[in-house]
Amino acid sequence: MTADETLKSIDTKLDAIIRLLASSCVEGKNKTEAIITLGGLGLASDLVAELVKTTPATVRARLFEAKRRDKSEGRKVMKKVESK
């Protein structure tokens, strides 16, 4: 077996492991929660979309909305702290 074949074999096995672990991380979650969880783990939008059975555009939109919501909630917390 050549070095390239060995690397391809390892890559295939790692991909399978990533998919299994990602699936178990989102078990019982709705699509939006699953997208946010998997996106937070740093998985690519294409892979998240495949795992959640949606489109990469939907994944990117949900992650953008979650970041915007988090930023907005952070501002609310800071306003409360500053007013004390």
N, CA, C and O atoms as a CHARMM CRD file, in Angstrom:
* protein
*
  336
    1    1 MET  N      0.85100  -1.17600   0.00000 PROA 1      0.00000
    2    1 MET  CA     0.00000   0.00000   0.00000 PROA 1      0.00000
    3    1 MET  C      0.90000   1.24300   0.00000 PROA 1      0.00000
    4    1 MET  O      1.84300   1.33900   0.78600 PROA 1      0.00000
    5    2 THR  N      0.59700   2.18300  -0.88700 PROA 2      0.00000
    6    2 THR  CA     1.39900   3.40300  -0.97200 PROA 2      0.00000
    7    2 THR  C      0.97900   4.38000   0.12100 PROA 2      0.00000
    8    2 THR  O     -0.04700   4.20300   0.77800 PROA 2      0.00000
    9    3 ALA  N      1.78600   5.40300   0.29600 PROA 3      0.00000
   10    3 ALA  CA     1.49500   6.42200   1.30800 PROA 3      0.00000
   11    3 ALA  C      0.17300   7.12200   1.00300 PROA 3      0.00000
   12    3 ALA  O     -0.60700   7.39300   1.91600 PROA 3      0.00000
   13    4 ASP  N     -0.08500   7.41500  -0.26500 PROA 4      0.00000
   14    4 ASP  CA    -1.33400   8.06900  -0.65000 PROA 4      0.00000
   15    4 ASP  C     -2.54100   7.19500  -0.33900 PROA 4      0.00000
   16    4 ASP  O     -3.56700   7.69000   0.12700 PROA 4      0.00000
   17    5 GLU  N     -2.41900   5.89600  -0.59900 PROA 5      0.00000
   18    5 GLU  CA    -3.51000   4.97500  -0.31000 PROA 5      0.00000
   19    5 GLU  C     -3.75300   4.87400   1.19200 PROA 5      0.00000
   20    5 GLU  O     -4.89600   4.80900   1.64500 PROA 5      0.00000
   21    6 THR  N     -2.67900   4.86100   1.94700 PROA 6      0.00000
   22    6 THR  CA    -2.79900   4.81000   3.40600 PROA 6      0.00000
   23    6 THR  C     -3.49600   6.05400   3.93200 PROA 6      0.00000
   24    6 THR  O     -4.38600   5.96200   4.77900 PROA 6      0.00000
   25    7 LEU  N     -3.09400   7.21700   3.43200 PROA 7      0.00000
   26    7 LEU  CA    -3.72000   8.47300   3.86500 PROA 7      0.00000
   27    7 LEU  C     -5.19500   8.52000   3.48700 PROA 7      0.00000
   28    7 LEU  O     -6.02200   8.99200   4.26800 PROA 7      0.00000
   29    8 LYS  N     -5.52600   8.03900   2.30300 PROA 8      0.00000
   30    8 LYS  CA    -6.92600   8.02100   1.86800 PROA 8      0.00000
   31    8 LYS  C     -7.74300   7.10000   2.76900 PROA 8      0.00000
   32    8 LYS  O     -8.87600   7.42300   3.12600 PROA 8      0.00000
   33    9 SER  N     -7.17500   5.96400   3.13400 PROA 9      0.00000
   34    9 SER  CA    -7.84900   5.02800   4.02200 PROA 9      0.00000
   35    9 SER  C     -8.09900   5.65200   5.39500 PROA 9      0.00000
   36    9 SER  O     -9.18600   5.52000   5.95800 PROA 9      0.00000
   37   10 ILE  N     -7.10100   6.31900   5.91800 PROA 10     0.00000
   38   10 ILE  CA    -7.22800   6.98800   7.21700 PROA 10     0.00000
   39   10 ILE  C     -8.28400   8.08200   7.13900 PROA 10     0.00000
   40   10 ILE  O     -9.10700   8.21700   8.04500 PROA 10     0.00000
   41   11 ASP  N     -8.26400   8.86400   6.06100 PROA 11     0.00000
   42   11 ASP  CA    -9.23500   9.94400   5.87400 PROA 11     0.00000
   43   11 ASP  C    -10.65800   9.40300   5.84100 PROA 11     0.00000
   44   11 ASP  O    -11.55700   9.99100   6.44200 PROA 11     0.00000
   45   12 THR  N    -10.86900   8.31200   5.15800 PROA 12     0.00000
   46   12 THR  CA   -12.19500   7.69600   5.07100 PROA 12     0.00000
   47   12 THR  C    -12.67900   7.25000   6.45000 PROA 12     0.00000
   48   12 THR  O    -13.83900   7.45600   6.80800 PROA 12     0.00000
   49   13 LYS  N    -11.78500   6.64500   7.20800 PROA 13     0.00000
   50   13 LYS  CA   -12.14700   6.17300   8.54300 PROA 13     0.00000
   51   13 LYS  C    -12.42700   7.33000   9.48700 PROA 13     0.00000
   52   13 LYS  O    -13.37200   7.26900  10.27400 PROA 13     0.00000
   53   14 LEU  N    -11.63100   8.37400   9.42100 PROA 14     0.00000
   54   14 LEU  CA   -11.86200   9.55100  10.26000 PROA 14     0.00000
   55   14 LEU  C    -13.18200  10.22600   9.91300 PROA 14     0.00000
   56   14 LEU  O    -13.89900  10.68500  10.80200 PROA 14     0.00000
   57   15 ASP  N    -13.50000  10.28700   8.63600 PROA 15     0.00000
   58   15 ASP  CA   -14.76400  10.87400   8.20500 PROA 15     0.00000
   59   15 ASP  C    -15.93600  10.09600   8.79600 PROA 15     0.00000
   60   15 ASP  O    -16.91100  10.69700   9.24800 PROA 15     0.00000
   61   16 ALA  N    -15.85300   8.78900   8.79900 PROA 16     0.00000
   62   16 ALA  CA   -16.91000   7.95700   9.37600 PROA 16     0.00000
   63   16 ALA  C    -17.04200   8.20800  10.87700 PROA 16     0.00000
   64   16 ALA  O    -18.15500   8.28200  11.39800 PROA 16     0.00000
   65   17 ILE  N    -15.92900   8.33700  11.56300 PROA 17     0.00000
   66   17 ILE  CA   -15.94400   8.59200  13.00700 PROA 17     0.00000
   67   17 ILE  C    -16.56900   9.95500  13.29700 PROA 17     0.00000
   68   17 ILE  O    -17.38100  10.08300  14.21300 PROA 17     0.00000
   69   18 ILE  N    -16.19700  10.96300  12.52800 PROA 18     0.00000
   70   18 ILE  CA   -16.75200  12.30400  12.71000 PROA 18     0.00000
   71   18 ILE  C    -18.26200  12.27600  12.52600 PROA 18     0.00000
   72   18 ILE  O    -18.99500  12.87400  13.31400 PROA 18     0.00000
   73   19 ARG  N    -18.73200  11.58700  11.49100 PROA 19     0.00000
   74   19 ARG  CA   -20.16900  11.51600  11.23300 PROA 19     0.00000
   75   19 ARG  C    -20.91100  10.81200  12.37500 PROA 19     0.00000
   76   19 ARG  O    -21.98500  11.25500  12.78100 PROA 19     0.00000
   77   20 LEU  N    -20.34800   9.73100  12.88500 PROA 20     0.00000
   78   20 LEU  CA   -20.98700   9.01300  13.99000 PROA 20     0.00000
   79   20 LEU  C    -21.05100   9.87300  15.25100 PROA 20     0.00000
   80   20 LEU  O    -22.08700   9.93900  15.91200 PROA 20     0.00000
   81   21 LEU  N    -19.95000  10.52400  15.57700 PROA 21     0.00000
   82   21 LEU  CA   -19.92800  11.37500  16.76800 PROA 21     0.00000
   83   21 LEU  C    -20.86700  12.57400  16.62700 PROA 21     0.00000
   84   21 LEU  O    -21.56800  12.93900  17.57100 PROA 21     0.00000
   85   22 ALA  N    -20.87400  13.17800  15.44400 PROA 22     0.00000
   86   22 ALA  CA   -21.74800  14.32000  15.20200 PROA 22     0.00000
   87   22 ALA  C    -23.21000  13.90000  15.31900 PROA 22     0.00000
   88   22 ALA  O    -24.01800  14.62400  15.90000 PROA 22     0.00000
   89   23 SER  N    -23.54700  12.75800  14.78200 PROA 23     0.00000
   90   23 SER  CA   -24.92900  12.27300  14.87100 PROA 23     0.00000
   91   23 SER  C    -25.34200  12.05000  16.32100 PROA 23     0.00000
   92   23 SER  O    -26.46400  12.37900  16.70500 PROA 23     0.00000
   93   24 SER  N    -24.46100  11.50300  17.11100 PROA 24     0.00000
   94   24 SER  CA   -24.80000  11.24800  18.51500 PROA 24     0.00000
   95   24 SER  C    -24.89900  12.55000  19.31500 PROA 24     0.00000
   96   24 SER  O    -25.62700  12.60900  20.30500 PROA 24     0.00000
   97   25 CYS  N    -24.18700  13.57700  18.90500 PROA 25     0.00000
   98   25 CYS  CA   -24.24000  14.87700  19.59900 PROA 25     0.00000
   99   25 CYS  C    -25.58100  15.56500  19.43600 PROA 25     0.00000
  100   25 CYS  O    -25.98400  16.34100  20.30200 PROA 25     0.00000
  101   26 VAL  N    -26.27400  15.29700  18.34800 PROA 26     0.00000
  102   26 VAL  CA   -27.51100  16.02300  18.06000 PROA 26     0.00000
  103   26 VAL  C    -28.75400  15.15800  18.20300 PROA 26     0.00000
  104   26 VAL  O    -29.85500  15.58200  17.85100 PROA 26     0.00000
  105   27 GLU  N    -28.58200  13.97000  18.71000 PROA 27     0.00000
  106   27 GLU  CA   -29.70700  13.06500  18.88900 PROA 27     0.00000
  107   27 GLU  C    -30.75000  13.71300  19.79600 PROA 27     0.00000
  108   27 GLU  O    -30.42900  14.16600  20.89500 PROA 27     0.00000
  109   28 GLY  N    -31.99200  13.75500  19.33700 PROA 28     0.00000
  110   28 GLY  CA   -33.07800  14.31900  20.12900 PROA 28     0.00000
  111   28 GLY  C    -33.23600  15.82300  20.00800 PROA 28     0.00000
  112   28 GLY  O    -34.15000  16.39100  20.60600 PROA 28     0.00000
  113   29 LYS  N    -32.37400  16.47900  19.25500 PROA 29     0.00000
  114   29 LYS  CA   -32.46900  17.93300  19.08800 PROA 29     0.00000
  115   29 LYS  C    -33.22600  18.25700  17.81100 PROA 29     0.00000
  116   29 LYS  O    -33.21800  17.47800  16.85700 PROA 29     0.00000
  117   30 ASN  N    -33.89100  19.42800  17.80000 PROA 30     0.00000
  118   30 ASN  CA   -34.53500  19.84200  16.56000 PROA 30     0.00000
  119   30 ASN  C    -33.46300  20.33800  15.59100 PROA 30     0.00000
  120   30 ASN  O    -32.29200  20.43800  15.95500 PROA 30     0.00000
  121   31 LYS  N    -33.86600  20.64800  14.35400 PROA 31     0.00000
  122   31 LYS  CA   -32.88600  21.00000  13.32500 PROA 31     0.00000
  123   31 LYS  C    -32.05800  22.22000  13.70200 PROA 31     0.00000
  124   31 LYS  O    -30.83800  22.22200  13.53300 PROA 31     0.00000
  125   32 THR  N    -32.71000  23.25200  14.21000 PROA 32     0.00000
  126   32 THR  CA   -31.98000  24.47700  14.55200 PROA 32     0.00000
  127   32 THR  C    -30.96800  24.21300  15.65600 PROA 32     0.00000
  128   32 THR  O    -29.82300  24.65700  15.56400 PROA 32     0.00000
  129   33 GLU  N    -31.37300  23.49900  16.69600 PROA 33     0.00000
  130   33 GLU  CA   -30.44700  23.16200  17.78800 PROA 33     0.00000
  131   33 GLU  C    -29.28900  22.32400  17.26700 PROA 33     0.00000
  132   33 GLU  O    -28.13900  22.53600  17.65400 PROA 33     0.00000
  133   34 ALA  N    -29.58900  21.37600  16.39200 PROA 34     0.00000
  134   34 ALA  CA   -28.54800  20.51500  15.82000 PROA 34     0.00000
  135   34 ALA  C    -27.56600  21.33600  14.99500 PROA 34     0.00000
  136   34 ALA  O    -26.35400  21.14100  15.08800 PROA 34     0.00000
  137   35 ILE  N    -28.08700  22.24500  14.19600 PROA 35     0.00000
  138   35 ILE  CA   -27.22800  23.09500  13.37100 PROA 35     0.00000
  139   35 ILE  C    -26.30800  23.93900  14.24600 PROA 35     0.00000
  140   35 ILE  O    -25.11300  24.03900  13.97100 PROA 35     0.00000
  141   36 ILE  N    -26.84800  24.53900  15.28300 PROA 36     0.00000
  142   36 ILE  CA   -26.04700  25.38900  16.16600 PROA 36     0.00000
  143   36 ILE  C    -24.99200  24.56200  16.89200 PROA 36     0.00000
  144   36 ILE  O    -23.85000  25.00100  17.03500 PROA 36     0.00000
  145   37 THR  N    -25.36200  23.37300  17.35000 PROA 37     0.00000
  146   37 THR  CA   -24.40700  22.49700  18.03500 PROA 37     0.00000
  147   37 THR  C    -23.26900  22.08800  17.11300 PROA 37     0.00000
  148   37 THR  O    -22.09800  22.21100  17.47200 PROA 37     0.00000
  149   38 LEU  N    -23.61100  21.60400  15.93100 PROA 38     0.00000
  150   38 LEU  CA   -22.59000  21.13000  14.99500 PROA 38     0.00000
  151   38 LEU  C    -21.75400  22.28700  14.45700 PROA 38     0.00000
  152   38 LEU  O    -20.54400  22.14600  14.27500 PROA 38     0.00000
  153   39 GLY  N    -22.38400  23.41700  14.20400 PROA 39     0.00000
  154   39 GLY  CA   -21.63900  24.59700  13.76600 PROA 39     0.00000
  155   39 GLY  C    -20.67300  25.06900  14.83300 PROA 39     0.00000
  156   39 GLY  O    -19.56000  25.50300  14.53500 PROA 39     0.00000
  157   40 GLY  N    -21.11300  24.98000  16.08200 PROA 40     0.00000
  158   40 GLY  CA   -20.25100  25.35300  17.19900 PROA 40     0.00000
  159   40 GLY  C    -19.04700  24.44000  17.33900 PROA 40     0.00000
  160   40 GLY  O    -18.02100  24.83700  17.89100 PROA 40     0.00000
  161   41 LEU  N    -19.16800  23.23400  16.84800 PROA 41     0.00000
  162   41 LEU  CA   -18.04900  22.28900  16.87200 PROA 41     0.00000
  163   41 LEU  C    -17.07100  22.53200  15.73000 PROA 41     0.00000
  164   41 LEU  O    -16.01500  21.90500  15.65200 PROA 41     0.00000
  165   42 GLY  N    -17.44300  23.45500  14.84800 PROA 42     0.00000
  166   42 GLY  CA   -16.54300  23.80500  13.75400 PROA 42     0.00000
  167   42 GLY  C    -16.69500  22.96700  12.49800 PROA 42     0.00000
  168   42 GLY  O    -15.83400  23.00300  11.61900 PROA 42     0.00000
  169   43 LEU  N    -17.78100  22.21300  12.40600 PROA 43     0.00000
  170   43 LEU  CA   -17.98700  21.41200  11.20600 PROA 43     0.00000
  171   43 LEU  C    -18.39800  22.30700  10.04800 PROA 43     0.00000
  172   43 LEU  O    -19.04800  23.33300  10.25100 PROA 43     0.00000
  173   44 ALA  N    -18.02700  21.92700   8.84800 PROA 44     0.00000
  174   44 ALA  CA   -18.34100  22.69300   7.64500 PROA 44     0.00000
  175   44 ALA  C    -19.84500  22.69300   7.39100 PROA 44     0.00000
  176   44 ALA  O    -20.53900  21.72700   7.70900 PROA 44     0.00000
  177   45 SER  N    -20.33400  23.77400   6.82300 PROA 45     0.00000
  178   45 SER  CA   -21.76900  23.91100   6.52900 PROA 45     0.00000
  179   45 SER  C    -22.28700  22.77300   5.66200 PROA 45     0.00000
  180   45 SER  O    -23.40700  22.30100   5.86300 PROA 45     0.00000
  181   46 ASP  N    -21.49400  22.33200   4.71000 PROA 46     0.00000
  182   46 ASP  CA   -21.91200  21.24100   3.83100 PROA 46     0.00000
  183   46 ASP  C    -22.14000  19.94900   4.61600 PROA 46     0.00000
  184   46 ASP  O    -23.11600  19.23700   4.37900 PROA 46     0.00000
  185   47 LEU  N    -21.24900  19.65300   5.53500 PROA 47     0.00000
  186   47 LEU  CA   -21.38100  18.44200   6.33800 PROA 47     0.00000
  187   47 LEU  C    -22.56400  18.56000   7.30100 PROA 47     0.00000
  188   47 LEU  O    -23.33800  17.61500   7.45800 PROA 47     0.00000
  189   48 VAL  N    -22.70100  19.70600   7.93600 PROA 48     0.00000
  190   48 VAL  CA   -23.83300  19.92300   8.84400 PROA 48     0.00000
  191   48 VAL  C    -25.14500  19.74900   8.08200 PROA 48     0.00000
  192   48 VAL  O    -26.06400  19.08500   8.56000 PROA 48     0.00000
  193   49 ALA  N    -25.22600  20.34000   6.91500 PROA 49     0.00000
  194   49 ALA  CA   -26.43700  20.23200   6.09600 PROA 49     0.00000
  195   49 ALA  C    -26.75500  18.77700   5.77000 PROA 49     0.00000
  196   49 ALA  O    -27.91000  18.35600   5.83200 PROA 49     0.00000
  197   50 GLU  N    -25.74100  18.02800   5.42900 PROA 50     0.00000
  198   50 GLU  CA   -25.93800  16.61800   5.10400 PROA 50     0.00000
  199   50 GLU  C    -26.44500  15.84300   6.32400 PROA 50     0.00000
  200   50 GLU  O    -27.36200  15.03000   6.20700 PROA 50     0.00000
  201   51 LEU  N    -25.85600  16.09400   7.47700 PROA 51     0.00000
  202   51 LEU  CA   -26.24300  15.37800   8.69000 PROA 51     0.00000
  203   51 LEU  C    -27.65100  15.73100   9.15600 PROA 51     0.00000
  204   51 LEU  O    -28.37900  14.87900   9.66700 PROA 51     0.00000
  205   52 VAL  N    -28.02900  17.00200   8.97500 PROA 52     0.00000
  206   52 VAL  CA   -29.32100  17.48300   9.45600 PROA 52     0.00000
  207   52 VAL  C    -30.40100  17.37900   8.37200 PROA 52     0.00000
  208   52 VAL  O    -31.58000  17.62400   8.62900 PROA 52     0.00000
  209   53 LYS  N    -29.98600  17.02200   7.18400 PROA 53     0.00000
  210   53 LYS  CA   -30.89000  16.88200   6.03400 PROA 53     0.00000
  211   53 LYS  C    -31.54800  18.21300   5.67000 PROA 53     0.00000
  212   53 LYS  O    -32.77100  18.34400   5.64000 PROA 53     0.00000
  213   54 THR  N    -30.69000  19.18600   5.39700 PROA 54     0.00000
  214   54 THR  CA   -31.13000  20.49400   4.94200 PROA 54     0.00000
  215   54 THR  C    -30.09400  21.01300   3.95300 PROA 54     0.00000
  216   54 THR  O    -29.23400  20.25300   3.50700 PROA 54     0.00000
  217   55 THR  N    -30.16100  22.28000   3.60700 PROA 55     0.00000
  218   55 THR  CA   -29.21600  22.83800   2.64200 PROA 55     0.00000
  219   55 THR  C    -28.10200  23.60500   3.35200 PROA 55     0.00000
  220   55 THR  O    -28.29900  24.07800   4.47200 PROA 55     0.00000
  221   56 PRO  N    -26.94900  23.73400   2.72600 PROA 56     0.00000
  222   56 PRO  CA   -25.87800  24.53900   3.31800 PROA 56     0.00000
  223   56 PRO  C    -26.30200  25.99500   3.54400 PROA 56     0.00000
  224   56 PRO  O    -25.87400  26.62400   4.51200 PROA 56     0.00000
  225   57 ALA  N    -27.14200  26.52600   2.65200 PROA 57     0.00000
  226   57 ALA  CA   -27.62400  27.90300   2.82300 PROA 57     0.00000
  227   57 ALA  C    -28.45500  28.03400   4.09700 PROA 57     0.00000
  228   57 ALA  O    -28.34700  29.03600   4.80400 PROA 57     0.00000
  229   58 THR  N    -29.27300  27.04200   4.39300 PROA 58     0.00000
  230   58 THR  CA   -30.06600  27.06400   5.62300 PROA 58     0.00000
  231   58 THR  C    -29.15200  27.00200   6.84000 PROA 58     0.00000
  232   58 THR  O    -29.37900  27.70100   7.82700 PROA 58     0.00000
  233   59 VAL  N    -28.13200  26.17700   6.77100 PROA 59     0.00000
  234   59 VAL  CA   -27.17500  26.07100   7.87800 PROA 59     0.00000
  235   59 VAL  C    -26.51400  27.42200   8.13300 PROA 59     0.00000
  236   59 VAL  O    -26.45100  27.88000   9.27400 PROA 59     0.00000
  237   60 ARG  N    -26.02400  28.05400   7.07800 PROA 60     0.00000
  238   60 ARG  CA   -25.36300  29.35500   7.23000 PROA 60     0.00000
  239   60 ARG  C    -26.32000  30.39500   7.79600 PROA 60     0.00000
  240   60 ARG  O    -25.92900  31.20900   8.63300 PROA 60     0.00000
  241   61 ALA  N    -27.57500  30.37200   7.34400 PROA 61     0.00000
  242   61 ALA  CA   -28.57100  31.32900   7.83800 PROA 61     0.00000
  243   61 ALA  C    -28.85000  31.11500   9.32200 PROA 61     0.00000
  244   61 ALA  O    -28.90600  32.08100  10.08300 PROA 61     0.00000
  245   62 ARG  N    -29.02700  29.86600   9.74400 PROA 62     0.00000
  246   62 ARG  CA   -29.30700  29.57300  11.16300 PROA 62     0.00000
  247   62 ARG  C    -28.11500  29.95400  12.05200 PROA 62     0.00000
  248   62 ARG  O    -28.30200  30.46700  13.15500 PROA 62     0.00000
  249   63 LEU  N    -26.91000  29.70600  11.57700 PROA 63     0.00000
  250   63 LEU  CA   -25.72700  30.07000  12.36000 PROA 63     0.00000
  251   63 LEU  C    -25.58900  31.58500  12.45900 PROA 63     0.00000
  252   63 LEU  O    -25.21300  32.10300  13.51100 PROA 63     0.00000
  253   64 PHE  N    -25.88800  32.29700  11.37700 PROA 64     0.00000
  254   64 PHE  CA   -25.84300  33.75400  11.39000 PROA 64     0.00000
  255   64 PHE  C    -26.86700  34.30100  12.38000 PROA 64     0.00000
  256   64 PHE  O    -26.56000  35.19400  13.17000 PROA 64     0.00000
  257   65 GLU  N    -28.09000  33.75900  12.33500 PROA 65     0.00000
  258   65 GLU  CA   -29.14100  34.19200  13.25800 PROA 65     0.00000
  259   65 GLU  C    -28.73800  33.93800  14.71200 PROA 65     0.00000
  260   65 GLU  O    -28.96900  34.78000  15.58000 PROA 65     0.00000
  261   66 ALA  N    -28.14300  32.78800  14.97000 PROA 66     0.00000
  262   66 ALA  CA   -27.72400  32.45100  16.33700 PROA 66     0.00000
  263   66 ALA  C    -26.64200  33.40400  16.82700 PROA 66     0.00000
  264   66 ALA  O    -26.67100  33.83400  17.98000 PROA 66     0.00000
  265   67 LYS  N    -25.68500  33.73800  15.96100 PROA 67     0.00000
  266   67 LYS  CA   -24.62400  34.67300  16.35300 PROA 67     0.00000
  267   67 LYS  C    -25.19800  36.05700  16.61900 PROA 67     0.00000
  268   67 LYS  O    -24.81500  36.72500  17.57900 PROA 67     0.00000
  269   68 ARG  N    -26.12000  36.48200  15.75900 PROA 68     0.00000
  270   68 ARG  CA   -26.74400  37.79600  15.94600 PROA 68     0.00000
  271   68 ARG  C    -27.53700  37.83300  17.24600 PROA 68     0.00000
  272   68 ARG  O    -27.48800  38.82300  17.97600 PROA 68     0.00000
  273   69 ARG  N    -28.26400  36.76500  17.53600 PROA 69     0.00000
  274   69 ARG  CA   -29.04900  36.67800  18.76700 PROA 69     0.00000
  275   69 ARG  C    -28.13400  36.70400  19.99300 PROA 69     0.00000
  276   69 ARG  O    -28.42400  37.39300  20.97100 PROA 69     0.00000
  277   70 ASP  N    -27.03400  35.95700  19.94100 PROA 70     0.00000
  278   70 ASP  CA   -26.08300  35.93800  21.05400 PROA 70     0.00000
  279   70 ASP  C    -25.47700  37.31300  21.28600 PROA 70     0.00000
  280   70 ASP  O    -25.32700  37.74700  22.42700 PROA 70     0.00000
  281   71 LYS  N    -25.13400  37.99000  20.21000 PROA 71     0.00000
  282   71 LYS  CA   -24.55000  39.32600  20.31700 PROA 71     0.00000
  283   71 LYS  C    -25.55900  40.28600  20.93500 PROA 71     0.00000
  284   71 LYS  O    -25.19600  41.10100  21.78300 PROA 71     0.00000
  285   72 SER  N    -26.81400  40.20000  20.52100 PROA 72     0.00000
  286   72 SER  CA   -27.86900  41.05900  21.04600 PROA 72     0.00000
  287   72 SER  C    -28.09300  40.77800  22.52600 PROA 72     0.00000
  288   72 SER  O    -28.24600  41.71100  23.31300 PROA 72     0.00000
  289   73 GLU  N    -28.11400  39.51600  22.91200 PROA 73     0.00000
  290   73 GLU  CA   -28.29900  39.15500  24.32000 PROA 73     0.00000
  291   73 GLU  C    -27.11600  39.61600  25.15500 PROA 73     0.00000
  292   73 GLU  O    -27.28500  39.99200  26.31500 PROA 73     0.00000
  293   74 GLY  N    -25.93000  39.59200  24.58100 PROA 74     0.00000
  294   74 GLY  CA   -24.74200  40.08100  25.28100 PROA 74     0.00000
  295   74 GLY  C    -24.84300  41.56100  25.57200 PROA 74     0.00000
  296   74 GLY  O    -24.42600  42.01900  26.63600 PROA 74     0.00000
  297   75 ARG  N    -25.39500  42.31100  24.63700 PROA 75     0.00000
  298   75 ARG  CA   -25.59200  43.74700  24.84300 PROA 75     0.00000
  299   75 ARG  C    -26.57700  43.99900  25.96500 PROA 75     0.00000
  300   75 ARG  O    -26.37400  44.90600  26.77200 PROA 75     0.00000
  301   76 LYS  N    -27.65500  43.20100  26.03300 PROA 76     0.00000
  302   76 LYS  CA   -28.64600  43.36100  27.09100 PROA 76     0.00000
  303   76 LYS  C    -28.02500  43.11800  28.45700 PROA 76     0.00000
  304   76 LYS  O    -28.30700  43.84500  29.40900 PROA 76     0.00000
  305   77 VAL  N    -27.19200  42.11200  28.55500 PROA 77     0.00000
  306   77 VAL  CA   -26.52100  41.79900  29.81800 PROA 77     0.00000
  307   77 VAL  C    -25.60400  42.94800  30.21900 PROA 77     0.00000
  308   77 VAL  O    -25.57500  43.34900  31.38200 PROA 77     0.00000
  309   78 MET  N    -24.85800  43.47400  29.25600 PROA 78     0.00000
  310   78 MET  CA   -23.95100  44.58100  29.54800 PROA 78     0.00000
  311   78 MET  C    -24.71500  45.81800  30.00800 PROA 78     0.00000
  312   78 MET  O    -24.24400  46.51300  30.90800 PROA 78     0.00000
  313   79 LYS  N    -25.85800  46.11600  29.43500 PROA 79     0.00000
  314   79 LYS  CA   -26.66200  47.27000  29.84500 PROA 79     0.00000
  315   79 LYS  C    -27.12000  47.10500  31.28100 PROA 79     0.00000
  316   79 LYS  O    -27.11200  48.06900  32.04600 PROA 79     0.00000
  317   80 LYS  N    -27.52400  45.88300  31.66500 PROA 80     0.00000
  318   80 LYS  CA   -27.95000  45.62500  33.03100 PROA 80     0.00000
  319   80 LYS  C    -26.79000  45.81800  34.00300 PROA 80     0.00000
  320   80 LYS  O    -26.97400  46.38600  35.07900 PROA 80     0.00000
  321   81 VAL  N    -25.60900  45.35600  33.63700 PROA 81     0.00000
  322   81 VAL  CA   -24.43400  45.48800  34.48900 PROA 81     0.00000
  323   81 VAL  C    -24.05000  46.95000  34.63800 PROA 81     0.00000
  324   81 VAL  O    -23.71300  47.39600  35.73500 PROA 81     0.00000
  325   82 GLU  N    -24.09900  47.69800  33.54300 PROA 82     0.00000
  326   82 GLU  CA   -23.71900  49.11400  33.58000 PROA 82     0.00000
  327   82 GLU  C    -24.70200  49.95400  34.39300 PROA 82     0.00000
  328   82 GLU  O    -24.31200  50.96000  34.98500 PROA 82     0.00000
  329   83 SER  N    -25.98200  49.54600  34.42700 PROA 83     0.00000
  330   83 SER  CA   -26.97900  50.34500  35.13700 PROA 83     0.00000
  331   83 SER  C    -26.95800  50.12300  36.64400 PROA 83     0.00000
  332   83 SER  O    -27.60600  50.86500  37.38200 PROA 83     0.00000
  333   84 LYS  N    -26.23400  49.12800  37.10800 PROA 84     0.00000
  334   84 LYS  CA   -26.17000  48.83600  38.56100 PROA 84     0.00000
  335   84 LYS  C    -25.21700  49.72600  39.27400 PROA 84     0.00000
  336   84 LYS  O    -25.05200  49.60700  40.48900 PROA 84     0.00000
